[in-house]
Amino acid sequence: MEGLGVTLEITGLSFVLTFIIGLGTAIMRLSGSFTAKAIARIYLEIIRNTPLLIQLFFIYFVAAPIIGINGFWASVIALSLFEGAYASEIFRAGITSIDRGQWEAAFSLGGDKKFAYINVILPQAVPRIAPPLAGQAIALVKDSALVSTVAIYDLTMQGQSIISETFLTFEIWFIVAAVYLSITLLLSWVLDKTARKFKSEW
């Protein structure tokens, strides 16, 4: 249960940062700034073309000692950057799916790009991107198991610790797998309900 608490905490914080990073990167890619587009593109290419485990090791062993953060936050940052790269494509697809006339309508009201995004575009895009974002959240839960490789006592690491004491390999891994399955199924159900609610409102 202690490991489950750590897993849920890491997953929750990482999902919030994933949302922020994904949305920010998508907006940068859709902006008219060459610099913003270049930064977003470099970030996406680096993250999507290197393994999550290598990124986790780099942040934990190289970046964390330099910027002075512990293993917990190094894990959160690594997961957020990795999942954020994929979430950005979801956000970008959702934003570009909105009819151009909606932008023109927002500008005709005297609003700027910020006004258009907040009041017109994103409220319409959210119901469309909710299902793939739900899938990304579930992937985040499963990917969080990798933080055990940097000595974070999450659900997986606690399972390994119990196995080393009891030698009940099959039983413990079966329970760990069952807990992960329960979390992902519950999360899938909650997010599906939320997505249906968004669709009905819009």
GUFI-465913 format. One line per field, with one value per residue (C-alpha): residue number from 1; residue in three letters; x, y, z. Coordinates in nm, 3 decimals. Example, Ala and Ser with C-alpha at 12.3 -4.5 7.8 and 13.67 -1.06 7.14 Angstrom:
2
resi	c(1:2) .
resn	c(ALA:SER) .
east	c(1.230:1.367) .
north	c(-0.450:-0.106) .
up	c(0.780:0.714) .
END
This chain:
202
resi	c(1:2:3:4:5:6:7:8:9:10:11:12:13:14:15:16:17:18:19:20:21:22:23:24:25:26:27:28:29:30:31:32:33:34:35:36:37:38:39:40:41:42:43:44:45:46:47:48:49:50:51:52:53:54:55:56:57:58:59:60:61:62:63:64:65:66:67:68:69:70:71:72:73:74:75:76:77:78:79:80:81:82:83:84:85:86:87:88:89:90:91:92:93:94:95:96:97:98:99:100:101:102:103:104:105:106:107:108:109:110:111:112:113:114:115:116:117:118:119:120:121:122:123:124:125:126:127:128:129:130:131:132:133:134:135:136:137:138:139:140:141:142:143:144:145:146:147:148:149:150:151:152:153:154:155:156:157:158:159:160:161:162:163:164:165:166:167:168:169:170:171:172:173:174:175:176:177:178:179:180:181:182:183:184:185:186:187:188:189:190:191:192:193:194:195:196:197:198:199:200:201:202) .
resn	c(MET:GLU:GLY:LEU:GLY:VAL:THR:LEU:GLU:ILE:THR:GLY:LEU:SER:PHE:VAL:LEU:THR:PHE:ILE:ILE:GLY:LEU:GLY:THR:ALA:ILE:MET:ARG:LEU:SER:GLY:SER:PHE:THR:ALA:LYS:ALA:ILE:ALA:ARG:ILE:TYR:LEU:GLU:ILE:ILE:ARG:ASN:THR:PRO:LEU:LEU:ILE:GLN:LEU:PHE:PHE:ILE:TYR:PHE:VAL:ALA:ALA:PRO:ILE:ILE:GLY:ILE:ASN:GLY:PHE:TRP:ALA:SER:VAL:ILE:ALA:LEU:SER:LEU:PHE:GLU:GLY:ALA:TYR:ALA:SER:GLU:ILE:PHE:ARG:ALA:GLY:ILE:THR:SER:ILE:ASP:ARG:GLY:GLN:TRP:GLU:ALA:ALA:PHE:SER:LEU:GLY:GLY:ASP:LYS:LYS:PHE:ALA:TYR:ILE:ASN:VAL:ILE:LEU:PRO:GLN:ALA:VAL:PRO:ARG:ILE:ALA:PRO:PRO:LEU:ALA:GLY:GLN:ALA:ILE:ALA:LEU:VAL:LYS:ASP:SER:ALA:LEU:VAL:SER:THR:VAL:ALA:ILE:TYR:ASP:LEU:THR:MET:GLN:GLY:GLN:SER:ILE:ILE:SER:GLU:THR:PHE:LEU:THR:PHE:GLU:ILE:TRP:PHE:ILE:VAL:ALA:ALA:VAL:TYR:LEU:SER:ILE:THR:LEU:LEU:LEU:SER:TRP:VAL:LEU:ASP:LYS:THR:ALA:ARG:LYS:PHE:LYS:SER:GLU:TRP) .
east	c(0.000:0.292:0.424:0.080:0.064:0.398:0.289:-0.035:0.146:0.405:0.136:-0.089:0.185:0.322:-0.020:-0.067:0.276:0.211:-0.105:0.081:0.382:0.166:-0.058:0.233:0.429:0.124:0.066:0.435:0.417:0.107:0.247:0.393:0.727:1.012:1.203:0.905:0.846:1.215:1.232:0.916:1.039:1.381:1.212:0.975:1.247:1.475:1.202:1.023:1.343:1.509:1.390:1.212:1.454:1.756:1.582:1.505:1.869:1.995:1.771:1.837:2.214:2.313:2.056:1.924:2.259:2.319:1.981:1.952:1.639:1.578:1.489:1.117:1.110:1.359:1.113:0.819:1.008:1.124:0.775:0.620:0.863:0.818:0.439:0.413:0.574:0.298:0.025:0.134:0.041:-0.300:-0.353:-0.229:-0.461:-0.754:-0.680:-0.630:-0.956:-1.154:-1.296:-1.110:-1.434:-1.422:-1.096:-1.246:-1.552:-1.329:-1.127:-1.445:-1.542:-1.227:-1.032:-0.669:-0.514:-0.522:-0.892:-0.959:-0.774:-0.930:-1.288:-1.348:-1.094:-0.994:-1.350:-1.441:-1.118:-1.129:-1.418:-1.233:-0.900:-1.041:-1.034:-0.671:-0.565:-0.728:-0.514:-0.207:-0.296:-0.322:0.014:0.159:0.046:0.219:0.533:0.565:0.685:1.024:1.094:1.180:1.508:1.625:1.545:1.203:0.992:0.685:0.453:0.703:1.001:0.803:0.707:1.074:1.158:0.890:1.003:1.361:1.233:0.968:1.076:0.708:0.790:0.474:0.235:0.382:0.412:0.058:-0.066:0.140:0.002:-0.353:-0.311:-0.185:-0.474:-0.724:-0.581:-0.586:-0.937:-1.070:-0.892:-1.024:-1.379:-1.353:-1.200:-1.456:-1.737:-1.572:-1.532:-1.899:-1.999:-1.791:-1.945:-2.298:-2.234:-2.078) .
north	c(0.000:0.235:0.161:0.217:0.557:0.658:0.532:0.730:1.042:1.022:0.948:1.232:1.495:1.368:1.384:1.748:1.837:1.624:1.825:2.156:2.048:1.889:2.192:2.436:2.241:2.215:2.591:2.654:2.433:2.616:2.962:3.193:3.211:3.029:3.001:2.852:2.601:2.505:2.453:2.242:2.036:1.969:1.866:1.629:1.469:1.409:1.268:1.053:0.902:0.798:0.535:0.651:0.448:0.635:0.968:0.867:0.770:1.094:1.315:1.114:1.067:1.378:1.658:1.597:1.647:1.967:2.129:1.980:1.763:1.421:1.097:1.147:1.474:1.345:1.063:1.301:1.527:1.236:1.090:1.431:1.517:1.177:1.166:1.538:1.484:1.244:1.450:1.752:1.569:1.491:1.856:1.974:1.737:1.853:2.221:2.190:1.994:2.304:2.488:2.803:2.996:2.957:3.151:3.422:3.439:3.484:3.759:3.932:3.971:4.172:3.893:3.803:3.456:3.403:3.488:3.255:2.963:2.994:3.082:2.928:2.674:2.469:2.423:2.268:2.068:1.908:1.666:1.551:1.491:1.340:0.974:0.975:1.170:0.899:0.644:0.854:0.867:0.488:0.458:0.691:0.462:0.165:0.361:0.477:0.127:0.225:0.463:0.156:0.143:0.459:0.332:0.496:0.277:0.268:-0.030:-0.227:-0.158:-0.252:-0.575:-0.652:-0.575:-0.811:-1.086:-1.058:-1.114:-1.380:-1.550:-1.553:-1.449:-1.562:-1.449:-1.100:-1.027:-1.154:-0.909:-0.622:-0.694:-0.713:-0.375:-0.212:-0.368:-0.240:0.112:0.126:-0.020:0.227:0.517:0.410:0.398:0.740:0.907:0.745:0.883:1.227:1.218:1.123:1.413:1.657:1.531:1.563:1.920:2.023) .
up	c(0.000:0.063:-0.284:-0.434:-0.266:-0.418:-0.761:-0.747:-0.630:-0.907:-1.166:-1.052:-1.053:-1.383:-1.549:-1.446:-1.585:-1.894:-1.960:-1.923:-2.131:-2.399:-2.437:-2.428:-2.690:-2.917:-2.899:-2.971:-3.280:-3.403:-3.333:-3.592:-3.413:-3.585:-3.254:-3.069:-3.348:-3.355:-2.977:-2.980:-3.273:-3.114:-2.788:-2.967:-3.178:-2.879:-2.653:-2.909:-3.049:-2.723:-2.470:-2.156:-1.942:-2.086:-2.028:-1.669:-1.608:-1.764:-1.552:-1.233:-1.263:-1.461:-1.435:-1.082:-0.900:-1.098:-1.030:-0.681:-0.694:-0.543:-0.717:-0.672:-0.865:-1.120:-1.191:-1.217:-1.460:-1.675:-1.703:-1.768:-2.048:-2.210:-2.195:-2.272:-2.612:-2.711:-2.547:-2.752:-3.073:-2.927:-2.837:-3.176:-3.360:-3.148:-3.201:-3.578:-3.606:-3.506:-3.806:-3.909:-3.882:-3.505:-3.497:-3.715:-3.489:-3.183:-3.353:-3.471:-3.107:-3.053:-2.889:-2.940:-2.972:-2.597:-2.587:-2.880:-2.723:-2.378:-2.469:-2.811:-2.937:-2.632:-2.497:-2.833:-2.865:-2.519:-2.595:-2.907:-2.736:-2.415:-2.535:-2.659:-2.348:-2.138:-2.318:-2.247:-1.877:-1.866:-2.042:-1.779:-1.498:-1.661:-1.751:-1.390:-1.301:-1.448:-1.159:-0.953:-1.150:-0.974:-0.624:-0.589:-0.363:-0.579:-0.622:-0.834:-0.606:-0.296:-0.469:-0.536:-0.175:-0.043:-0.281:-0.153:0.202:0.141:-0.186:-0.290:-0.645:-0.826:-0.555:-0.518:-0.890:-0.941:-0.676:-0.823:-1.171:-1.032:-0.860:-1.181:-1.373:-1.117:-1.136:-1.516:-1.541:-1.282:-1.450:-1.789:-1.653:-1.486:-1.791:-2.023:-1.806:-1.810:-2.189:-2.235:-2.010:-2.215:-2.538:-2.404:-2.291:-2.622) .
END
